[in-house]
Amino acid sequence: MPELPEVEVTRLSIVDRISGAQIRAVSLGKPLRWPLQTDPKSLVGLHVVAVRRRGKYLLLDLDKGLLLIHLGMSGSLSLVTRPPPAGKHDHFDLDTTQGVLRLSDPRRFGAVVFAHSEQDPVAQRLLGGLGMEPLGGDFDLRLFQQGLARRKGPIKQLLLAGDVVVGVGNIYASEVLFLAGIRPTVAALRISRPRVARLHQAIRDVLARAVEKGGSTLRDFSNAQGEEGHFQLEAMVYGRAGQPCKVCGTTVRTVRQGQRSTFFCPQCQKP
């Protein structure tokens, strides 16, 4: 599933190429997770002003309104001048003067949604409950500590929930907790202030490194230029159950949390 680093890598791969483009046509394939919320013809003639990211959403700012794009479980974007005819997994084409932005999504959990502004109820239903951005200056340590101090649940589940800090998905939660030396099953409110500070920094470091490496390609992720990510090659624990820890040599273990696999080193990560 594309997580925050993959979405940011996708944004970086299109922002300079599509900004300023005028929309010439919009084509829809099979229904996605949510409807577009506007007549596709109403977008024709509008310009793409900027491309931003909020959590795992790409925001295409238009001169009137914005498009919120979510890649779902298996989606990816491409931006090419002359794309091939849309295939069975291609469900949205934004034809612009600077290329066709195409959303391909085999499982159709992704979506493209139009909203008149970020304050529009349509946008707020998707963005309103998101936590702090981990890669920006708004990721405040004090607020992060306060958020953890109110939660009895396991720290891994809190990170995945996204209402304290956004975008730390399953792959990166395992890596972040390893770097911080925290067992994924420990209750969030039990983590001491020094360890919360280490976790705060680990979130920044792991996600920034993942963006630098182009994200993680476990199955079919690629950016809008067709380039795969390589962070998975550096993973310390994710996907390494039964293998020796790269730091201490202890066997990496896995547990199921909320129907997701969690990987950790029982020696390096303390309860």
N, C-alpha and C positions, 0 to 999 in steps of 0.2 A: 504494500500500500504506500503510495507517495506520502511522505511526511513533510514536516516544515522545510528541511533542507532541500528536498527534491522540488518543492513548490518554489522556493526562493531561487534555486538553480534555473528552473523553468522561466521565472520572471526575468532573471538576468539575461537569458538567452533570447528574449523577445523585446525587451523594453526599448532598446535603441533602434530596433528594426521596424516597430509598428507605431511608435509614438508619432503623432501628426498625420497618420493615415486616415483617409476618408472611407467610410463603409459604402460599398457598392451593392452588396446583396447579402442576405442571410438565408442559409439552407438548414433545415432540420431533418434529422433521420428518425430513428425509433425514439419513443419517449424516454427521457432520462429520469433521474430521481425526483426532480421538481420541474414544473413547467417554466417556460421562459418568462411568463407574466406580462408579455406585451405582444402585439402583432409584429412579426419579424420585419414587415415592410416599414414600420415606424422607425427603425434604426437606420434605414438607408439615408445617406447624406450626412450623417453625424460623423464627427472626427474623434479619434482616440487621442486624448490629451495626455494621459500618463498611465503607467502600469505599476500598481502597488500590490502589497501583500498584507493580509491580516490573518494571522494563524496559518491555516492551510487553504485559505481562500486567496485567489488572485482577483484583484480589483482593477478592471479596465475603466478608468475615468473617461467619460465621453463629454462633449461640450454640453450635452443635456442628459443627465443621469449617469449611471454606471452599470457595468456587467460584473456580476460576481460569478467566478468560475471555480468549481470544486472538482478535483480529479478523482474523487471516490476511491474505490479499492484498486482499480487497475487502469485508470485513465492517464492519458498523456496528450500534450499539445504539440503540434507541428506548425511551422510557419514557412511556407514555400511559395514561390512565384507561380509555378504551374503544377499543382498537385494532380495525382492520378484521380480517376473517377472515384467517388466515395464508395468504400466497401461496406460490408455488413456491420463492422464495428465502428464506423465513422458516423457520428450522430449530430455534429454541429459544425458548420462552416461559416466563418466570418470573412467574406470576400472583401478585401480592401485594396486601395491603390498601392499598397506596399506588400501585398501578398495575401494568401489565404491562411487564416488561423483556423486549424481543424482540431476538434476534440475527438479522439478515438478512445473508446472505452468498452472492452469486451463484456464487462459485467453490468454496465449501465447504472452504477451507483453514483456516478459523477453528475454534474448539473451546470447549466448556465442560466442565471437568473438576472433579469433586469430590475433595477430599482431607480426611483427618481433621485434619491440621495441616500447617504448612509443613515439618515434619520428616518427614512421611509420605513414603516412597519415591516415591509417585505425584507429589507436589509437587516433590521434589528432582530428579526426572528433567527437569522443566521449568525449575526455578529455580536448581538447584545450580551451574551453570556460568556464571551471569551475573556481569558485572563490576560496578564501582562505579556508583552512581547519580549522574548528572552534575548533577542539580539540587538535591541535598541536601548536607548538611555533611560527608558521608563521601567526597566526591570529593577525595581527597588528592593534591596535586601531586607529592609525593615518590614515592608508589606509582605514579602515572601515569608518571612519568619512568622508574621501574624497569621497568614493563611494556613501554614502548617500547624500552628499551635491550636487551631480550632478543629482539627481533623483526627478522628480516632482510627480511621482506616489505614491500610498499608500504604507506605509512601509510593510504591510503584503505581498503585491505582489512582492516587491523587495526581501524580504527574500525567497520567493518561487522561484524566477527567478534563483538563484544560481550562478550568475556571479560576485557578490561581496563577498558573503560568501556561501559556498556550503553545501547542506545537511539539511537545516532547512525546512523540509517538513510541510505539512498542520497541522498535530497534534501538532508538537512542536513549530510552529510559534505562534499559539494561546497561548500556555503555556509560551513561551519566552516573548511575549508582555505583558502578564498579570504580570509576575514577574518584568518586567521593568517599569510597570505602564504607558504604552503607548497605546493609542487607535489604533486599526489596520487600521483605515481609514485615519489616519493623513499622509500628504505628507512627504516623507522621508527627503526632504531638509528643512523642518520646525522644525525638531527635534533638540533641543539645544545640545551643546557639553556635558553637564553633563548627559543628558538623553541618548545620544548615548553611553556614557561610561557605563551607567547602562545596556543598551541593549546588549552591547558587553559582559559584564560579565554574563548576564542572558543567553545568547546563550551558553556560556561555561558550566554554572551550570546545565541548563536543559538537555542538551544533555549528559553530563557526568553522571548525575543522571539516565537518561533513559538507558544508557549502563549498569550501575550498577544494575538496576532492570531487566535486560534482554530484554529491549525494550518494545513495546506495542503489545499485542495480542487483536485486535478488532474482527477479524474473525478467521483466520487460521494460523497466523504466529507462527512458532517455529524455534528454532535454529537447527543446524545440528544434534543435539542429541535428538531432539523431545521435547525440553523444551520450555514452553510458557513464554512470558514476562509479567511483572506485573506493568509497569509504569502507565498504564491507570487507575489503582486503586488509584493513587495519583493525577490525573488530577485536576487542580484547576478550569478550565473553559471548556476545550474541552469535547464535548458531554454532557454538563450540562445545556443547554438552558432551561429556565423556573425554574431552581433550584436556591436556595439562594447562593450567593457568600460565600465561606468558610472564607473569611476575614471580610467582612462588612455586609453581609446579603442581599445586593441588588440582585435583580433577574438577573441572567446571561442571556445575549441576544445573538442572532445569526444574522449574515448578510451574504449575498452571495457576494463573491468577486471572479471574474474569474471562475465562475461555482463551486466554492468550499465554503463550510460552514466555517465561522469564528465565534469563540465564544469569548465573552469579558464581563467584568464587567463595566458598565457605570460609576460607582462611583470610582472604584480603578484605572481605566485606563483613563487618561486625554487626550483630543485632543491636 
